[in-house]
Amino acid sequence: MRRLREILDEPGDGQSRLDKIVRQISGLMVAEVCSIYFKRQDSSLELFASEGLNPTSVHRTLLKRGEGLVGRCAELAIPVNEPDAQKHPAFSYRPETGEEIYHSLLAVPILRGGVTLGVIVVQNKTPRVYSEEDVDVLQAATMVIAEQVVSGAVAGIGSAVEISKSLSVVVKGEPISDGIALGHVVLHEPRIAVTVLLSDDPEAELGRLEAAHIRLHELLDEMMKQEAMSAAGAHREVLEAYQMFANDKGWIRRMRAAVEEGLTAEAAVERVHNATRTQMLRQNDPFWRERLRDLEDLSDRLLRILAGRTSASDHLAELPDDVILVARTMGPAELLDYDRTKLRGLVIEDGSGQSHVAIVARALELAAVGGAHRIIERVSTGDPAIVDAETGEVHLRPSPEVIQAYSDRVRFRARRQERYQSLRDSPAVTTDDVRVELNINAGLLVDVPHLHEAGADGIGLFRTELQFMVAPSLPRYEAQVAMYRQVLEEAKGKRVVFRALDIGGDKVLPYVRHASEENPALGWRAIRFLLDRSALLRLQMRALLTAASGRELSVMLPMVTVRSELEQARELIANEVRWLQARGDAGPATIRVGAMIEVPAALFDLDGVMGKSDFISVGSNDLMQFLFAADRGNPKVGGRYDAMSVSALRALKSIVTGGQKTSTHVTLCGEMAGRPLECMALIGLGFRSLSVSPASVGPIKAMIRSLDASRIAARLDDLMERGDGNIRTSLKAFAESYSVEI
């Protein structure tokens, strides 16, 4: 005790003092690990200091409320003494800590006035039961730590655990669903802590588990019938995959087996969740990381049902009318638990634009920001907040002046949307009479009406893989023909460009065997997969050729790297044409086969690739990802490199130049084209055909109709030639100077 007080009196910051404390206790107790966790605003626990665990896990390891043995200690406010922690049903595996080599564990809550501030933990490799004296030592240590933290003597730690809730602050994140929202914070608290582990009546527990599982299915069915989710689209595909996970017989069987071994229904859910989570964390595939979020959501939902709650918002007496939902992490179905009429915005600490909850947020038209680091610590339920999902900023407790400024912006956005509607039937023509073909991206039948609603010229990218991803089994030939024929009919003569199956990477078909890969984005996917599994490609091409009988058919092949891939695919398509003609079907009146430029290697053989293509489509998302060697789904590097940098713009310019040289039609269908500033640059580079999301057609058309194409081309050439300065800033200044709507 004397040594701990001496450490606390030493000069230095709070972190260095905590580091000394865990080293002192570890040595005193002959423990190989000593760690201190502190409680956060949402009742989660953050690892603040450790002697023995991987140093990089400090401040990275977060435990949800009641999660693992440490969470159990905090929730029950009692010591946890386990000789072999990994065999305990509540054990939660954290690979970043390196704790799998340790067996025995003693956790003691850090209490102050009956309130749990955190947990102190010691661990050893050898299984052992810690003595009463060991427990006493840790409890004495927690008293000193608690007093010092509350008094503020541990500088920096008290403020980290309980930051002042009175000051205005701006938290920076990543926009994941466009919009601006003003409202009041509601903290998402989804987890039910499991306190009773062993049961006296396994039969009764099995009955509770079965009833809860039935209720889970009823709630998911009700969710799928919600108006916002009933239409097809990426959001519905996410929920259908989630629903399939809930139907997994192995998941249900393992929970039943745990109950039969003597655990309560809640403990069985916890044990199976932790075991499955351990397996998934050992996978590098991003597909399984997203499935892990679904699993956590389902497990939490099942625990709520067992506790007599049906939704994540049941802990709130009443939701305000303007909810800004703030969460550390969240599954897509959890978001739908909240009253849609009251939701205005969403802020997530851990989440990117590619996450499933982001897809659902966009379907609900919520302003959403992800990657808002440590925001949970800075807010309380009821705090006023503004979510700016244009810039990625979240304003907490904003001043009246900031609120007024954003209120004006919201009104301005509403007026601007009305103006976009008035441009629906106007062509996308610049002020110097340059016509730009403006198409939409689509993937399912429900998307096709947007073609006419937005006033677009056609569908520049129809993602055929979505039909395969939402189906429980491989779509039959007849189903594919019917789908493609209906798309062409509803397009009413406007061009539709069908992309051949782009699967692999993070797009996995549950009924197609696909081996785990170290780097799936660089692996067996897209055209590589299709040429190796040519029967799948032949079936799809035959269906497309049949559906387009008498019409024009445009097909593009994803991720073409070398011209030989185009040659093989074209020969395969030609064989299918001959097969149909031999049976009396003349097939399409015209067939156009194009390549997607997504791999940098293709940039160095543009003449060869374009010589084998009827048109070229630039997939800017993947091209930029590979150009910068930066995973766009990784929040640490996804936004690190700018697509408006000189290297990226020169790469895109080379494609336009190659198209002009070979008289090949060139279009671009990535997210870059859907943002007015970037789109202005693309027009300056010479792109005259673009494909964007339906919601982007209005803003992009308004920008094009206020732009002089020759003037932006000259300015961009000058900026690229100089190769210095911030091109994005220069283009914003250009737009302001010439009143271009960006």
VOGU-3710 file (C-alpha; in Angstrom, 3 decimals, decimal comma):
1> mrrlreilde> 0,000/0,000/0,000  2,843/2,361/0,876  4,579/1,651/-2,444  1,354/2,298/-4,397  0,937/5,663/-2,684  4,551/6,514/-3,470  3,928/5,729/-7,140  0,848/7,945/-7,155  2,854/10,812/-5,622  5,616/10,556/-8,239
11> pgdgqsrldk> 5,816/13,091/-11,074  4,534/12,010/-14,480  1,253/11,495/-16,275  -1,584/9,169/-15,333  -0,621/6,523/-17,880  2,950/6,184/-16,602  1,665/5,831/-13,043  -0,758/3,095/-14,033  2,044/1,278/-15,863  4,136/1,359/-12,679
21> ivrqisglmv> 1,193/0,144/-10,582  0,603/-2,974/-12,732  4,331/-3,776/-12,684  4,424/-3,388/-8,880  1,380/-5,630/-8,291  2,601/-8,216/-10,826  5,916/-8,505/-8,981  4,330/-8,582/-5,527  1,894/-11,385/-6,439  4,348/-13,327/-8,639
31> aevcsiyfkr> 1,822/-12,952/-11,449  2,803/-13,067/-15,118  0,039/-10,609/-15,994  -1,511/-7,660/-14,184  -4,032/-5,479/-16,025  -6,326/-2,568/-15,194  -9,611/-1,961/-17,045  -11,728/1,178/-16,607  -15,438/1,524/-17,267  -16,662/3,752/-20,089
41> qdsslelfas> -19,907/5,672/-20,622  -21,717/2,763/-22,295  -20,672/0,346/-19,501  -18,017/-1,231/-21,721  -14,521/-1,793/-20,300  -11,309/-0,472/-21,816  -7,866/-1,936/-21,098  -5,895/1,015/-19,697  -2,677/-0,645/-18,529  -1,082/-4,094/-18,533
51> eglnptsvhr> 2,089/-5,861/-17,521  2,331/-9,140/-19,453  -0,305/-8,736/-22,179  0,600/-7,471/-25,647  1,423/-3,733/-25,159  -0,397/-2,803/-28,383  -3,671/-4,071/-26,893  -3,712/-1,262/-24,297  -6,508/1,216/-25,204  -7,411/-1,085/-28,136
61> tllkrgeglv> -9,124/-3,872/-26,210  -12,756/-3,067/-25,412  -15,161/-5,440/-23,666  -18,896/-4,982/-23,992  -21,020/-4,763/-20,875  -20,839/-8,099/-19,049  -18,533/-9,625/-21,675  -16,051/-12,261/-20,545  -14,869/-12,918/-17,008  -13,655/-9,325/-16,620
71> grcaelaipv> -17,057/-7,997/-17,719  -18,752/-10,449/-15,357  -16,616/-9,158/-12,467  -17,576/-5,545/-13,264  -21,266/-6,329/-13,695  -21,672/-8,375/-10,500  -19,132/-6,279/-8,542  -17,616/-9,461/-7,045  -14,180/-11,109/-7,416  -13,840/-13,805/-10,086
81> nepdaqkhpa> -11,282/-16,517/-9,246  -10,824/-19,138/-11,972  -8,042/-21,780/-12,026  -8,515/-22,335/-15,794  -10,309/-19,311/-17,222  -10,429/-20,600/-20,795  -12,723/-23,468/-19,761  -15,257/-21,117/-18,178  -18,437/-20,617/-20,290  -18,139/-16,833/-19,999
91> fsyrpetgee> -14,513/-16,666/-21,219  -14,131/-14,241/-24,138  -11,142/-14,684/-26,449  -9,248/-11,515/-27,372  -6,499/-12,369/-29,879  -4,873/-8,916/-29,750  -3,910/-9,404/-26,074  -1,975/-12,666/-26,488  -3,638/-14,011/-23,330  -4,290/-17,502/-24,712
101> iyhsllavpi> -1,128/-18,796/-22,992  -2,466/-17,865/-19,531  -4,865/-20,086/-17,596  -5,516/-18,904/-14,028  -7,281/-15,558/-13,544  -8,252/-13,400/-10,571  -10,366/-10,305/-11,265  -11,387/-7,820/-8,547  -13,718/-4,843/-9,125  -12,446/-1,294/-8,505
111> lrggvtlgvi> -15,271/0,174/-6,397  -15,986/3,651/-5,100  -19,131/4,296/-3,058  -20,726/1,117/-4,397  -20,102/2,176/-8,020  -17,831/0,055/-10,212  -15,115/2,165/-11,832  -13,181/-0,723/-13,371  -11,483/-4,073/-12,769  -7,959/-5,155/-11,840
121> vvqnktprvy> -6,845/-8,579/-13,103  -3,894/-10,919/-12,496  -3,158/-14,024/-14,595  -0,691/-16,925/-14,626  0,221/-19,628/-17,139  -0,109/-22,396/-14,552  -3,671/-23,314/-13,475  -4,153/-22,319/-9,818  -6,780/-21,091/-7,376  -5,689/-17,754/-5,930
131> seedvdvlqa> -5,720/-17,556/-2,128  -7,827/-15,313/0,092  -4,646/-13,359/0,779  -4,271/-12,715/-2,987  -7,836/-11,415/-3,126  -7,174/-9,170/-0,123  -4,037/-7,724/-1,747  -5,925/-6,803/-4,928  -8,884/-5,370/-3,015  -6,510/-3,169/-1,005
141> atmviaeqvv> -4,893/-2,004/-4,242  -8,284/-1,158/-5,782  -9,124/1,075/-2,822  -6,027/3,195/-3,411  -6,565/3,320/-7,180  -10,260/4,254/-6,801  -9,546/7,065/-4,350  -6,837/8,533/-6,531  -8,840/8,269/-9,758  -11,893/9,968/-8,276
151> sgavagigsa> -9,792/12,705/-6,648  -8,011/13,353/-9,936  -4,578/12,570/-8,538  -4,061/10,138/-11,397  -3,881/12,917/-13,949  -5,520/12,091/-17,265  -7,224/8,907/-16,084  -10,104/10,538/-14,255  -10,792/12,748/-17,261  -10,605/9,744/-19,604
161> veiskslsvv> -13,143/7,811/-17,557  -15,499/10,711/-16,917  -15,005/13,578/-19,368  -16,871/16,810/-18,660  -20,343/16,759/-20,193  -20,812/20,540/-20,317  -18,466/21,673/-23,092  -19,085/21,750/-26,819  -16,873/19,370/-28,761  -16,527/18,179/-32,364
171> vkgepisdgi> -15,710/14,512/-33,009  -14,362/13,637/-36,453  -15,386/10,405/-38,182  -16,160/9,009/-41,635  -19,437/9,735/-43,500  -21,211/6,414/-44,088  -24,692/7,639/-45,069  -25,223/11,123/-46,488  -27,248/13,796/-44,738  -27,422/16,271/-41,859
181> alghvvlhep> -29,313/15,550/-38,649  -30,070/17,663/-35,572  -31,369/15,966/-32,436  -30,658/14,516/-29,009  -28,356/11,631/-28,124  -29,619/8,184/-27,191  -26,891/5,745/-26,136  -27,340/2,275/-27,555  -27,039/-0,296/-24,725  -27,835/-3,634/-26,338
191> riavtvllsd> -26,205/-6,174/-24,084  -27,805/-8,158/-21,256  -25,195/-9,299/-18,712  -25,393/-13,020/-17,879  -25,280/-13,422/-14,093  -26,661/-16,949/-13,469  -24,641/-19,705/-15,157  -25,820/-23,048/-13,757  -29,356/-24,424/-13,868  -31,207/-26,883/-11,645
201> dpeaelgrle> -33,706/-27,847/-14,334  -32,209/-28,461/-17,825  -35,609/-29,361/-19,272  -37,080/-26,024/-18,229  -34,047/-24,198/-19,642  -34,402/-26,047/-22,958  -38,016/-24,908/-23,073  -36,974/-21,290/-22,433  -34,301/-21,514/-25,130  -36,734/-23,001/-27,664
211> aahirlhell> -39,380/-20,363/-26,929  -36,799/-17,584/-27,229  -35,579/-18,938/-30,574  -39,144/-19,057/-31,924  -39,690/-15,480/-30,767  -36,420/-14,467/-32,428  -37,728/-15,732/-35,777  -41,028/-13,921/-35,308  -39,215/-10,634/-34,653  -36,969/-11,099/-37,698
221> demmkqeams> -40,002/-11,831/-39,896  -41,699/-8,669/-38,597  -38,535/-6,727/-39,318  -38,411/-7,917/-42,934  -41,999/-6,730/-43,406  -41,220/-3,157/-42,365  -41,951/-0,728/-45,175  -38,367/0,523/-45,355  -37,030/-3,028/-45,638  -39,727/-4,669/-47,772
231> aagahrevle> -38,279/-3,427/-51,073  -35,397/-5,321/-52,604  -31,939/-3,836/-52,470  -28,587/-4,179/-50,742  -30,204/-3,497/-47,349  -32,635/-6,392/-47,764  -29,840/-8,730/-48,866  -27,999/-7,924/-45,630  -31,040/-8,832/-43,542  -31,713/-12,001/-45,514
241> ayqmfandkg> -28,148/-13,156/-44,871  -28,666/-12,258/-41,208  -31,876/-14,291/-41,167  -30,070/-17,285/-42,682  -27,498/-17,068/-39,886  -30,331/-17,217/-37,304  -31,566/-20,421/-38,985  -28,189/-22,146/-38,748  -28,881/-25,572/-37,262  -25,359/-25,909/-35,915
251> wirrmraave> -25,772/-22,714/-33,866  -29,025/-23,976/-32,364  -27,649/-27,492/-31,740  -24,600/-26,185/-29,852  -26,759/-24,040/-27,577  -29,023/-26,996/-26,782  -25,986/-29,158/-25,982  -24,687/-26,500/-23,563  -28,040/-26,421/-21,752  -28,061/-30,222/-21,517
261> egltaeaave> -24,642/-29,988/-19,818  -26,228/-27,949/-17,006  -25,977/-24,303/-18,121  -28,845/-21,822/-18,078  -30,252/-20,762/-21,449  -28,476/-17,394/-21,112  -25,140/-19,018/-20,249  -25,526/-21,395/-23,210  -26,019/-18,468/-25,598  -22,937/-16,806/-24,062
271> rvhnatrtqm> -20,754/-19,908/-24,305  -21,643/-20,663/-27,946  -21,201/-17,008/-28,876  -17,733/-16,863/-27,309  -16,638/-20,159/-28,892  -17,846/-19,163/-32,376  -16,341/-15,716/-31,957  -12,962/-17,277/-31,175  -13,090/-19,263/-34,439  -14,130/-16,237/-36,504
281> lrqndpfwre> -11,417/-13,994/-35,068  -8,844/-16,412/-36,435  -10,129/-15,790/-39,981  -8,564/-12,984/-42,043  -11,473/-12,850/-44,486  -13,476/-9,569/-44,148  -16,612/-11,599/-44,945  -16,270/-13,404/-41,615  -15,545/-10,184/-39,727  -18,923/-8,857/-40,895
291> rlrdledlsd> -20,583/-12,176/-40,031  -19,143/-11,787/-36,518  -21,121/-8,569/-36,091  -24,255/-10,440/-37,173  -23,516/-13,211/-34,658  -23,042/-10,713/-31,818  -26,288/-8,988/-32,766  -28,211/-12,295/-32,814  -26,740/-13,424/-29,493  -27,577/-10,094/-27,848
301> rllrilagrt> -31,083/-10,262/-29,289  -31,604/-13,787/-27,934  -30,368/-12,690/-24,487  -32,818/-9,777/-24,506  -35,702/-12,100/-25,344  -34,710/-14,450/-22,508  -34,686/-11,417/-20,186  -38,177/-10,403/-21,305  -37,106/-7,570/-23,601  -37,746/-7,534/-27,329
311> sasdhlaelp> -35,686/-4,611/-28,613  -32,488/-2,715/-27,928  -34,513/0,371/-26,961  -36,565/-1,326/-24,222  -34,250/0,065/-21,535  -35,455/3,584/-22,405  -38,655/4,906/-20,885  -39,474/6,891/-24,022  -37,533/7,904/-27,121  -37,306/11,611/-27,953
321> ddvilvartm> -38,712/12,700/-31,312  -35,283/13,487/-32,773  -32,973/10,600/-31,884  -29,247/10,745/-32,645  -28,306/7,137/-31,902  -24,747/6,673/-30,605  -23,189/3,194/-30,366  -19,789/1,589/-30,033  -20,768/-1,054/-32,566  -24,108/-2,175/-33,952
331> gpaelldydr> -25,620/-4,868/-36,145  -28,051/-3,986/-38,958  -31,054/-5,569/-37,268  -30,422/-3,690/-34,011  -30,841/-0,406/-35,864  -34,294/-1,530/-36,997  -35,331/-2,083/-33,370  -35,653/1,676/-32,986  -38,739/3,621/-34,033  -37,886/4,772/-37,568
341> tklrglvied> -40,137/7,836/-37,257  -37,967/9,159/-34,422  -34,496/8,360/-35,791  -32,609/11,277/-37,317  -28,950/10,263/-37,215  -26,512/7,506/-36,297  -22,955/7,671/-34,933  -20,797/4,561/-34,482  -17,344/4,301/-32,948  -16,458/1,163/-34,907
351> gsgqshvaiv> -17,891/1,097/-38,423  -17,174/1,994/-42,040  -19,191/2,759/-45,154  -18,961/-0,905/-46,200  -20,440/-2,279/-42,939  -23,901/-3,849/-42,947  -25,338/-1,260/-40,551  -24,182/1,479/-42,968  -26,111/-0,176/-45,808  -29,284/-0,266/-43,693
361> aralelaavg> -28,726/3,344/-42,541  -28,631/4,442/-46,185  -31,848/2,521/-46,874  -33,481/4,356/-43,947  -32,046/7,658/-45,255  -30,325/8,391/-41,951  -27,396/10,781/-41,676  -24,669/8,470/-40,333  -21,017/8,787/-39,313  -18,701/5,865/-38,505
371> gahriiervs> -15,234/5,696/-37,010  -16,102/8,373/-34,403  -13,249/7,473/-32,059  -14,057/7,520/-28,301  -17,350/9,382/-28,754  -19,053/7,141/-26,162  -16,954/8,735/-23,420  -17,994/12,237/-24,417  -21,789/12,006/-24,397  -24,745/11,276/-22,171
381> tgdpaivdae> -28,262/10,377/-23,215  -30,186/13,590/-23,838  -27,231/15,688/-25,028  -28,030/17,841/-28,081  -26,003/16,798/-31,130  -25,597/17,465/-34,846  -24,492/14,768/-37,304  -22,881/16,210/-40,410  -22,537/13,205/-42,702  -21,194/15,410/-45,491
391> tgevhlrpsp> -17,978/16,240/-43,625  -17,983/13,352/-41,117  -18,217/15,695/-38,114  -20,380/15,156/-35,025  -21,072/18,306/-32,978  -21,827/17,503/-29,327  -23,646/20,091/-27,213  -23,329/22,703/-30,015  -23,719/26,424/-29,391  -26,923/28,228/-30,499
401> eviqaysdrv> -24,953/29,779/-33,362  -23,868/26,353/-34,672  -27,421/25,016/-34,346  -28,750/28,002/-36,320  -26,122/27,542/-39,037  -26,992/23,878/-39,459  -30,730/24,572/-39,403  -30,169/26,894/-42,352  -28,129/24,182/-44,119  -30,935/21,650/-43,640
411> rfrarrqery> -33,462/24,045/-45,165  -31,069/24,754/-48,031  -30,649/20,999/-48,700  -34,427/20,582/-48,862  -34,744/23,388/-51,416  -31,857/21,940/-53,414  -33,541/18,519/-53,566  -36,648/20,176/-55,013  -34,470/21,799/-57,677  -32,887/18,447/-58,581
421> qslrdspavt> -36,348/17,065/-59,273  -37,019/19,930/-61,664  -33,885/18,922/-63,649  -35,080/15,339/-64,159  -35,992/15,769/-67,822  -33,136/18,157/-68,641  -30,022/16,765/-70,366  -26,615/16,749/-68,653  -24,990/19,369/-70,887  -22,221/21,777/-69,860
431> tddvrvelni> -22,384/25,520/-70,491  -20,111/25,043/-73,530  -22,454/22,390/-75,017  -20,560/19,216/-74,037  -23,010/16,350/-73,545  -22,268/13,962/-70,669  -24,005/10,583/-70,593  -25,316/10,082/-67,053  -26,271/6,526/-66,084  -27,214/4,835/-62,812
441> nagllvdvph> -25,837/1,818/-60,965  -28,356/-0,900/-60,105  -28,464/-4,493/-58,945  -32,032/-5,723/-58,539  -35,392/-5,194/-60,215  -36,472/-2,715/-57,559  -33,626/-0,417/-58,658  -34,752/-0,155/-62,293  -37,615/2,374/-61,751  -34,972/4,796/-60,400
451> lheagadgig> -33,664/4,994/-63,981  -36,733/6,964/-65,045  -37,350/8,711/-61,706  -33,835/10,182/-61,760  -33,931/11,104/-65,449  -30,811/9,067/-66,260  -29,701/7,962/-69,734  -29,417/4,269/-68,892  -28,000/1,714/-66,454  -24,217/1,835/-66,682
461> lfrtelqfmv> -23,683/-0,951/-64,169  -26,157/-3,700/-63,360  -24,597/-5,898/-60,660  -25,878/-9,347/-61,595  -24,244/-10,988/-58,552  -26,866/-9,524/-56,205  -29,493/-11,910/-57,585  -27,146/-14,778/-56,754  -26,276/-13,456/-53,283  -29,881/-13,177/-52,093
471> apslpryeaq> -30,891/-16,616/-53,412  -30,648/-19,657/-51,073  -29,307/-21,734/-53,975  -27,883/-21,151/-57,449  -30,562/-19,342/-59,547  -31,782/-21,643/-62,298  -31,448/-20,753/-65,972  -35,165/-19,901/-66,288  -35,043/-17,574/-63,251  -32,036/-15,748/-64,668
481> vamyrqvlee> -33,688/-15,328/-68,078  -36,860/-13,957/-66,468  -34,874/-11,512/-64,344  -32,720/-10,132/-67,183  -35,685/-9,916/-69,564  -37,717/-7,924/-67,036  -34,804/-5,528/-66,440  -34,519/-4,859/-70,182  -38,274/-4,392/-70,542  -38,521/-1,968/-67,625
491> akgkrvvfra> -35,551/0,006/-69,002  -37,884/0,854/-71,941  -35,224/0,952/-74,616  -32,513/2,654/-72,559  -29,146/0,898/-72,519  -28,421/-1,573/-69,719  -24,862/-2,777/-69,108  -24,859/-6,106/-67,274  -21,738/-6,924/-65,297  -20,907/-10,628/-65,303
501> ldiggdkvlp> -20,825/-12,294/-61,893  -18,382/-10,391/-59,684  -18,010/-12,780/-56,760  -15,137/-13,641/-54,488  -13,318/-11,272/-52,147  -15,961/-10,042/-49,699  -18,834/-11,289/-51,908  -19,294/-14,969/-51,143  -22,132/-17,186/-52,325  -23,180/-19,520/-49,470
511> yvrhaseenp> -23,813/-22,410/-51,867  -20,504/-22,147/-53,775  -17,410/-23,637/-52,161  -14,743/-20,970/-51,859  -11,488/-21,642/-50,043  -10,259/-19,191/-47,411  -7,609/-16,803/-48,771  -4,965/-14,688/-47,057  -5,825/-11,640/-49,238  -9,262/-12,252/-50,779
521> algwrairfl> -9,388/-8,847/-52,532  -6,287/-9,909/-54,484  -7,352/-13,499/-54,904  -9,653/-15,832/-56,769  -12,479/-13,513/-57,732  -14,359/-11,901/-60,630  -13,119/-12,922/-64,119  -10,480/-15,237/-62,587  -13,160/-17,227/-60,798  -15,491/-17,236/-63,811
531> ldrsallrlq> -12,880/-18,555/-66,253  -11,972/-21,353/-63,820  -15,662/-22,124/-63,221  -16,687/-21,606/-66,836  -19,961/-23,536/-66,448  -21,231/-20,746/-64,188  -20,238/-18,080/-66,721  -21,684/-20,061/-69,654  -25,021/-20,448/-67,855  -25,220/-16,732/-67,145
541> mralltaasg> -24,215/-15,742/-70,676  -26,769/-18,128/-72,156  -29,468/-16,583/-69,939  -28,450/-13,045/-70,924  -28,328/-13,894/-74,638  -31,791/-15,473/-74,458  -33,283/-12,595/-72,452  -31,910/-9,994/-74,902  -33,220/-11,731/-78,014  -33,801/-9,083/-80,713
551> relsvmlpmv> -32,353/-6,330/-78,501  -28,914/-4,904/-77,789  -26,957/-6,780/-75,102  -24,080/-5,081/-73,268  -21,965/-7,246/-70,971  -18,862/-6,178/-69,085  -16,308/-8,450/-67,485  -15,021/-7,521/-64,011  -11,396/-7,179/-62,934  -9,749/-7,823/-66,306
561> tvrseleqar> -5,980/-7,887/-65,777  -4,581/-9,130/-69,106  -6,000/-9,253/-72,631  -5,960/-13,059/-72,716  -8,771/-13,098/-70,131  -10,894/-11,068/-72,530  -10,064/-13,391/-75,399  -11,101/-16,468/-73,401  -14,358/-14,875/-72,244  -15,266/-13,614/-75,714
571> elianevrwl> -14,692/-17,061/-77,195  -16,910/-18,578/-74,536  -19,678/-16,042/-75,324  -19,298/-16,726/-79,061  -19,784/-20,454/-78,393  -23,013/-19,705/-76,535  -24,242/-17,559/-79,436  -23,564/-20,438/-81,828  -25,336/-22,851/-79,470  -28,463/-20,666/-79,460
581> qargdagpat> -28,438/-20,120/-83,223  -28,174/-23,869/-83,799  -31,481/-24,182/-81,934  -33,211/-21,466/-83,945  -32,740/-18,551/-81,541  -31,149/-15,613/-83,353  -30,108/-14,056/-80,037  -29,496/-10,323/-79,490  -29,539/-7,907/-82,411  -26,207/-6,488/-81,183
591> irvgamievp> -23,710/-7,782/-78,640  -21,224/-5,462/-76,915  -18,575/-6,981/-74,646  -16,546/-4,662/-72,465  -13,837/-4,852/-69,823  -13,704/-3,241/-66,405  -10,410/-1,517/-65,719  -9,856/-2,151/-62,003  -6,332/-3,561/-61,905  -3,321/-1,247/-62,488
601> aalfdldgvm> -1,661/-3,866/-64,748  -4,306/-3,142/-67,403  -3,137/0,487/-67,562  0,113/-0,684/-69,154  -1,620/-2,630/-71,938  -4,513/-0,312/-72,744  -4,133/-0,753/-76,504  -4,318/-4,521/-76,125  -7,260/-4,525/-73,694  -9,181/-1,893/-75,650
611> gksdfisvgs> -8,461/-3,701/-78,898  -10,401/-6,684/-77,527  -13,232/-4,596/-76,022  -16,286/-2,885/-77,452  -16,240/-0,477/-74,508  -14,334/0,137/-71,282  -15,733/0,802/-67,825  -13,455/2,103/-65,069  -14,190/0,609/-61,644  -12,664/3,456/-59,654
621> ndlmqflfaa> -13,288/1,858/-56,227  -11,036/-1,137/-56,819  -8,640/0,713/-59,135  -7,857/3,280/-56,415  -7,625/0,539/-53,791  -5,043/-1,370/-55,812  -3,274/1,762/-57,055  -2,573/2,883/-53,485  -2,319/-0,646/-51,979  -4,885/0,490/-49,398
631> drgnpkvggr> -7,882/-1,641/-48,372  -10,874/0,683/-48,758  -12,705/-1,273/-46,022  -9,913/-0,652/-43,511  -10,641/2,573/-41,561  -6,915/3,052/-40,817  -5,952/3,324/-44,498  -9,235/3,482/-46,436  -9,287/7,295/-46,415  -5,543/7,838/-46,293
641> ydamsvsalr> -4,969/8,360/-50,027  -6,822/10,869/-52,167  -8,310/9,856/-55,503  -7,763/13,482/-56,515  -3,997/13,199/-56,165  -1,755/13,663/-59,197  -0,916/9,947/-59,536  -4,566/8,885/-59,514  -5,681/11,575/-61,958  -2,854/10,746/-64,358
651> alksivtggq> -3,835/7,072/-64,271  -7,438/7,982/-65,114  -6,317/10,409/-67,836  -4,309/7,627/-69,505  -7,508/5,568/-69,832  -9,368/8,455/-71,493  -6,439/9,015/-73,847  -6,324/5,299/-74,675  -10,032/5,336/-75,493  -9,612/8,309/-77,821
661> ktsthvtlcg> -6,653/6,659/-79,536  -8,512/3,380/-80,179  -11,989/4,950/-80,611  -13,243/2,921/-77,625  -16,194/4,160/-75,579  -15,019/4,812/-71,976  -17,194/5,217/-68,891  -16,601/5,241/-65,137  -18,921/3,569/-62,629  -17,288/3,926/-59,200
671> emagrplecm> -18,238/6,049/-56,195  -15,892/8,786/-57,411  -18,345/9,761/-60,164  -21,144/10,307/-57,636  -19,446/13,190/-55,799  -19,760/16,581/-57,558  -16,179/17,783/-56,984  -14,602/14,509/-58,142  -17,060/14,298/-61,031  -16,037/17,797/-62,130
681> aliglgfrsl> -12,433/16,551/-62,235  -13,453/13,487/-64,271  -15,094/15,717/-66,867  -11,925/17,793/-66,915  -9,972/14,597/-67,630  -12,212/13,902/-70,620  -14,790/11,412/-69,304  -18,076/11,846/-71,147  -19,961/8,878/-69,731  -20,496/8,235/-66,013
691> svspasvgpi> -22,563/5,862/-63,882  -23,636/6,877/-60,372  -26,136/5,935/-57,683  -29,702/7,126/-58,432  -29,536/9,628/-55,534  -26,443/11,258/-57,077  -27,981/11,955/-60,494  -29,598/15,247/-59,405  -26,513/16,815/-57,757  -24,235/15,631/-60,579
701> kamirsldas> -26,567/16,926/-63,283  -26,796/20,314/-61,559  -22,994/20,495/-61,412  -22,596/19,552/-65,086  -25,118/22,167/-66,227  -23,155/24,909/-64,399  -19,724/23,814/-65,673  -17,610/24,910/-68,643  -15,866/21,670/-69,729  -13,034/23,347/-71,655
711> riaarlddlm> -12,235/25,644/-68,752  -12,002/22,808/-66,171  -9,924/20,722/-68,611  -7,379/23,537/-68,955  -7,239/24,109/-65,201  -6,804/20,388/-64,464  -4,057/19,986/-67,085  -2,199/22,861/-65,460  -2,578/21,378/-61,951  -1,391/17,942/-63,061
721> ergdgnirts> 1,538/19,366/-64,984  2,718/21,342/-61,948  2,129/18,325/-59,715  2,278/20,311/-56,505  -0,211/21,761/-54,075  -3,579/20,389/-53,055  -5,600/19,675/-56,192  -8,821/19,241/-54,221  -8,463/22,707/-52,656  -7,607/24,246/-56,031
731> lkafaesysv> -10,672/22,714/-57,668  -12,924/23,958/-54,866  -11,554/27,448/-55,485  -12,187/26,989/-59,232  -15,801/25,956/-58,580  -16,328/28,989/-56,348  -14,782/31,357/-58,881  -16,984/30,132/-61,747  -20,166/29,385/-59,721  -20,036/25,643/-60,349
741> ei> -22,543/23,790/-58,141  -20,555/21,315/-56,093
//
